[in-house]
């Protein structure tokens, strides 16, 4: 599928990139999310009065742990990315081990 201009893509970055963005078109991706805050982030709704609403939607959870999902993501990186990326991710895992920081780097 070709990249459309002036389109807002909503969802997991990796899924959007794989589905809609040609590999050859990306030189750099920069994200600046909160890091290691160990808390969930919500969309905050307000009542018509302006008071905070009890209705919320969790946008993402900034807590990271090495899990079976993280292991699968790591294995997918090793199988499906260029050799230089594999070399870096393996070196990081050898250095950091299977911990919260490595989970963050693997999933995101």
ROKOL-400927 format. One record per residue: residue number from 1; x, y, z of N, C-alpha, C, O in turn. Coordinates in Angstrom, 3 decimals, padded with zeros to 6 digits. Example, Ala and Ser with C-alpha at 12.3 -4.5 7.8 and 13.67 -1.06 7.14 Angstrom:
     n        nxx        nyy        nzz       caxx       cayy       cazz        cxx        cyy        czz        oxx        oyy        ozz
     1    013.190   -005.690    007.800    012.300   -004.500    007.800    013.200   -003.300    007.800    014.236   -003.319    008.465
     2    012.850   -002.250    007.080    013.670   -001.060    007.140    012.900    000.030    007.870    013.409    001.138    008.039
***
This chain:
     n        nxx        nyy        nzz       caxx       cayy       cazz        cxx        cyy        czz        oxx        oyy        ozz
     1    000.845   -001.171    000.000    000.000    000.000    000.000    000.894    001.239    000.000    001.875    001.302    000.742
     2    000.562    002.200   -000.813    001.380    003.412   -000.949    001.116    004.389    000.185    000.018    004.444    000.739
     3    002.138    005.153    000.517    002.041    006.186    001.540    001.154    007.316    001.035    001.350    007.827   -000.068
     4    000.190    007.696    001.839   -000.668    008.819    001.490   -000.176    010.050    002.229    000.336    009.950    003.344
     5   -000.333    011.217    001.602    000.055    012.446    002.274   -001.128    013.006    003.038   -002.285    012.738    002.714
     6   -000.814    013.787    004.056   -001.827    014.410    004.909   -002.780    013.386    005.526   -003.995    013.582    005.545
     7   -002.213    012.306    006.023   -002.995    011.258    006.666   -002.445    011.066    008.071   -001.232    010.998    008.267
     8   -003.331    010.981    009.037   -002.936    010.687    010.409   -003.106    009.189    010.626   -004.211    008.659    010.506
     9   -002.017    008.515    010.941   -002.067    007.094    011.239   -002.119    006.950    012.747   -001.312    007.543    013.462
    10   -003.064    006.166    013.228   -003.242    005.969    014.660   -003.008    004.507    014.982   -003.612    003.629    014.366
    11   -002.146    004.242    015.928   -001.920    002.868    016.342   -000.474    002.643    016.717    000.300    003.586    016.880
    12   -000.126    001.389    016.850    001.236    001.019    017.197    002.172    001.389    016.049    001.916    001.037    014.897
    13    003.253    002.097    016.364    004.177    002.565    015.326    004.690    001.436    014.445    004.721    001.575    013.222
    14    005.088    000.340    015.034    005.676   -000.746    014.271    004.664   -001.317    013.273    005.006   -001.568    012.117
    15    003.446   -001.519    013.708    002.406   -002.023    012.807    002.097   -001.057    011.673    001.939   -001.474    010.526
    16    002.010    000.223    011.987    001.743    001.249    010.964    002.884    001.290    009.963    002.657    001.314    008.754
    17    004.118    001.298    010.469    005.273    001.330    009.568    005.285    000.121    008.635    005.510    000.265    007.434
    18    005.049   -001.042    009.171    005.089   -002.256    008.345    003.966   -002.273    007.305    004.159   -002.750    006.187
    19    002.810   -001.759    007.672    001.657   -001.848    006.769    001.620   -000.731    005.732    001.249   -000.976    004.584
    20    001.996    000.487    006.108    001.761    001.630    005.240    003.002    002.340    004.711    002.908    003.068    003.722
    21    004.149    002.153    005.331    005.326    002.952    004.983    006.376    002.066    004.316    006.861    001.120    004.937
    22    006.737    002.354    003.061    007.765    001.547    002.389    009.107    001.637    003.124    009.505    002.715    003.565
    23    009.799    000.507    003.252    011.077    000.463    003.966    012.072    001.498    003.459    012.762    002.140    004.250
    24    012.145    001.658    002.158    013.151    002.536    001.558    012.869    004.016    001.786    013.711    004.853    001.463
    25    011.716    004.357    002.330    011.345    005.768    002.464    011.696    006.358    003.824    011.505    007.555    004.037
    26    012.200    005.554    004.740    012.463    006.034    006.092    013.964    006.047    006.368    014.635    005.021    006.257
    27    014.484    007.227    006.730    015.881    007.336    007.122    016.028    007.375    008.637    016.988    006.838    009.190
    28    015.069    008.013    009.305    015.155    008.178    010.746    013.753    008.343    011.313    012.913    009.039    010.742
    29    013.517    007.693    012.441    012.268    007.880    013.175    012.649    008.344    014.564    013.473    007.718    015.230
    30    012.051    009.442    015.001    012.345    009.975    016.324    011.053    010.065    017.109    010.071    010.640    016.640
    31    011.052    009.507    018.280    009.916    009.590    019.196    010.440    010.093    020.530    011.562    009.777    020.924
    32    009.651    010.851    021.201    010.063    011.360    022.497    008.967    011.096    023.530    008.382    012.029    024.081
    33    008.697    009.816    023.784    007.671    009.508    024.783    008.243    009.638    026.188    009.458    009.732    026.364
    34    007.376    009.644    027.173    007.896    009.555    028.540    008.699    008.263    028.646    008.377    007.278    027.982
    35    009.720    008.260    029.455    010.539    007.070    029.573    010.671    006.662    031.020    011.091    007.439    031.877
    36    010.302    005.428    031.265    010.461    004.799    032.575    009.787    005.591    033.695    010.340    005.759    034.782
    37    008.581    006.073    033.401    007.841    006.781    034.439    007.078    005.814    035.338    006.608    006.195    036.410
    38    006.956    004.551    034.896    006.245    003.510    035.646    004.813    003.888    035.981    004.336    003.653    037.091
    39    004.132    004.481    034.997    002.723    004.816    035.216    001.957    004.739    033.913    002.541    004.863    032.837
    40    000.644    004.534    034.002   -000.188    004.550    032.800   -000.525    005.989    032.401   -000.560    006.883    033.247
    41   -000.770    006.204    031.112   -001.167    007.515    030.604   -002.546    007.405    029.973   -002.807    006.499    029.183
    42   -003.421    008.331    030.327   -004.803    008.316    029.877   -005.129    009.553    029.059   -004.476    010.590    029.168
    43   -006.173    009.409    028.225   -006.794    010.587    027.623   -007.737    011.124    028.689   -008.586    010.389    029.194
    44   -007.600    012.366    029.028   -008.408    012.946    030.095   -009.640    013.618    029.482   -009.529    014.539    028.673
    45   -010.792    013.141    029.883   -012.041    013.736    029.432   -012.560    014.680    030.500   -012.267    014.522    031.685
    46   -013.336    015.665    030.065   -013.975    016.580    031.009   -015.484    016.562    030.803   -015.978    016.332    029.699
    47   -016.186    016.807    031.874   -017.640    016.944    031.816   -017.969    018.287    031.159   -017.103    019.158    031.077
    48   -019.200    018.467    030.693   -019.596    019.758    030.103   -019.351    020.943    031.050   -019.188    022.081    030.608
    49   -019.327    020.659    032.341   -019.079    021.721    033.328   -017.599    022.103    033.408   -017.240    023.103    034.030
    50   -016.743    021.292    032.771   -015.304    021.537    032.852   -014.619    020.697    033.909   -013.390    020.661    033.973
    51   -015.399    020.021    034.741   -014.839    019.151    035.773   -014.256    017.887    035.136   -014.741    017.436    034.099
    52   -013.225    017.319    035.749   -012.690    016.059    035.218   -013.757    014.971    035.225   -014.571    014.899    036.146
    53   -013.753    014.136    034.208   -014.708    013.046    034.100   -014.099    011.764    034.642   -012.878    011.604    034.638
    54   -014.932    010.864    035.102   -014.453    009.554    035.544   -014.176    008.642    034.353   -013.496    007.625    034.489
    55   -014.707    009.011    033.176   -014.474    008.216    031.966   -013.085    008.546    031.412   -012.775    009.705    031.137
    56   -012.277    007.541    031.257   -010.928    007.722    030.721   -010.613    006.575    029.773   -011.217    005.505    029.845
    57   -009.665    006.815    028.891   -009.146    005.769    028.013   -007.652    005.710    028.241   -006.958    006.723    028.139
    58   -007.157    004.527    028.550   -005.709    004.394    028.728   -005.054    004.397    027.358   -005.381    003.575    026.503
    59   -004.134    005.319    027.155   -003.445    005.464    025.881   -002.272    004.503    025.818   -002.124    003.774    024.837
    60   -001.447    004.488    026.833   -000.360    003.531    026.913    000.105    003.425    028.354   -000.173    004.282    029.192
    61    000.808    002.366    028.603    001.305    002.082    029.935    002.823    002.131    029.875    003.440    001.315    029.190
    62    003.424    003.059    030.571    004.875    003.226    030.534    005.540    002.382    031.620    006.324    002.881    032.428
    63    005.213    001.116    031.617    005.887    000.161    032.485    006.358   -000.980    031.594    005.605   -001.446    030.738
    64    007.561   -001.421    031.778    008.170   -002.399    030.885    008.759   -003.540    031.695    009.429   -003.331    032.706
    65    008.493   -004.751    031.227    009.023   -005.941    031.881    009.340   -006.979    030.815    008.662   -007.045    029.790
    66    010.366   -007.791    031.051    010.698   -008.855    030.111    009.670   -009.962    030.282    009.557   -010.559    031.352
    67    008.920   -010.229    029.217    007.845   -011.222    029.238    007.964   -012.120    028.009    008.882   -011.962    027.203
    68    007.036   -013.058    027.871    006.997   -013.898    026.663    006.780   -013.029    025.426    007.359   -013.299    024.373
    69    005.953   -011.990    025.542    005.727   -011.069    024.407    007.025   -010.346    024.030    007.335   -010.188    022.849
    70    007.767   -009.915    025.029    009.042   -009.250    024.780    010.011   -010.201    024.104    010.712   -009.810    023.170
    71    010.060   -011.433    024.557    010.937   -012.439    023.957    010.575   -012.648    022.490    011.461   -012.729    021.639
    72    009.273   -012.737    022.186    008.841   -012.903    020.791    009.246   -011.695    019.949    009.680   -011.852    018.808
    73    009.107   -010.500    020.503    009.501   -009.290    019.779    011.002   -009.290    019.502    011.439   -008.930    018.409
    74    011.779   -009.693    020.491    013.234   -009.784    020.318    013.569   -010.772    019.196    014.386   -010.473    018.325
    75    012.943   -011.933    019.220    013.198   -012.950    018.198    012.799   -012.459    016.812    013.464   -012.770    015.824
    76    011.715   -011.691    016.739    011.287   -011.127    015.459    012.304   -010.118    014.930    012.589   -010.084    013.733
    77    012.839   -009.309    015.816    013.887   -008.363    015.415    015.084   -009.125    014.853    015.611   -008.773    013.798
    78    015.504   -010.157    015.552    016.668   -010.937    015.132    016.421   -011.604    013.768    017.336   -011.699    012.950
    79    015.192   -012.062    013.528    014.860   -012.730    012.261    014.662   -011.763    011.097    015.019   -012.088    009.965
    80    014.097   -010.577    011.355    013.571   -009.771    010.265    014.199   -008.403    010.056    013.678   -007.614    009.267
    81    015.274   -008.099    010.717    015.867   -006.773    010.539    017.269   -006.896    009.949    017.868   -007.971    009.992
    82    017.792   -005.808    009.403    019.133   -005.842    008.824    020.179   -006.285    009.852    020.007   -006.104    011.057
    83    021.250   -006.863    009.347    022.262   -007.473    010.218    022.869   -006.489    011.221    023.206   -006.889    012.335
    84    023.013   -005.226    010.856    023.592   -004.242    011.787    022.647   -004.011    012.979    023.106   -003.836    014.107
    85    021.342   -004.012    012.729    020.367   -003.855    013.815    020.419   -005.074    014.724    020.390   -004.952    015.948
    86    020.498   -006.249    014.111    020.586   -007.489    014.894    021.838   -007.468    015.764    021.792   -007.848    016.934
    87    022.935   -007.032    015.201    024.190   -006.955    015.950    024.049   -006.038    017.169    024.514   -006.374    018.258
    88    023.413   -004.891    016.983    023.229   -003.943    018.093    022.295   -004.510    019.150    022.597   -004.455    020.342
    89    021.159   -005.056    018.719    020.166   -005.538    019.699    020.729   -006.732    020.480    020.454   -006.878    021.671
    90    021.512   -007.580    019.816    022.140   -008.699    020.534    023.177   -008.197    021.534    023.262   -008.703    022.654
    91    023.961   -007.206    021.129    024.969   -006.646    022.038    024.298   -006.008    023.250    024.765   -006.170    024.377
    92    023.214   -005.289    023.023    022.491   -004.681    024.147    021.946   -005.748    025.087    022.047   -005.615    026.307
    93    021.369   -006.805    024.520    020.836   -007.867    025.375    021.952   -008.573    026.135    021.779   -008.910    027.307
    94    023.090   -008.801    025.492    024.224   -009.419    026.194    024.701   -008.541    027.340    025.083   -009.043    028.397
    95    024.678   -007.226    027.131    025.144   -006.294    028.154    024.103   -006.083    029.253    024.427   -006.154    030.439
    96    022.851   -005.824    028.860    021.796   -005.489    029.825    021.117   -006.702    030.439    020.644   -006.645    031.574
    97    021.066   -007.802    029.691    020.306   -008.965    030.139    018.834   -008.772    029.813    018.463   -007.857    029.078
    98    018.005   -009.641    030.367    016.561   -009.547    030.147    015.955   -008.773    031.313    015.499   -009.363    032.292
    99    015.956   -007.462    031.199    015.429   -006.625    032.279    014.460   -005.594    031.715    014.137   -005.627    030.527
   100    013.997   -004.683    032.558    012.995   -003.700    032.139    013.499   -002.772    031.039    012.742   -002.435    030.129
   101    014.745   -002.359    031.105    015.303   -001.463    030.083    015.387   -002.197    028.747    015.048   -001.627    027.710
   102    015.826   -003.433    028.758    015.909   -004.194    027.517    014.516   -004.457    026.955    014.328   -004.460    025.739
   103    013.559   -004.672    027.817    012.171   -004.843    027.360    011.696   -003.588    026.645    011.071   -003.677    025.588
   104    011.984   -002.432    027.204    011.615   -001.156    026.586    012.264   -001.020    025.207    011.595   -000.645    024.244
   105    013.543   -001.318    025.107    014.250   -001.182    023.832    013.750   -002.186    022.806    013.742   -001.898    021.609
   106    013.338   -003.351    023.258    012.882   -004.397    022.342    011.475   -004.128    021.823    011.222   -004.263    020.626
   107    010.579   -003.758    022.691    009.188   -003.559    022.292    009.022   -002.246    021.554    008.279   -002.188    020.575
   108    009.684   -001.200    021.988    009.492    000.108    021.376    010.643    000.440    020.506    010.667    001.510    019.897
***
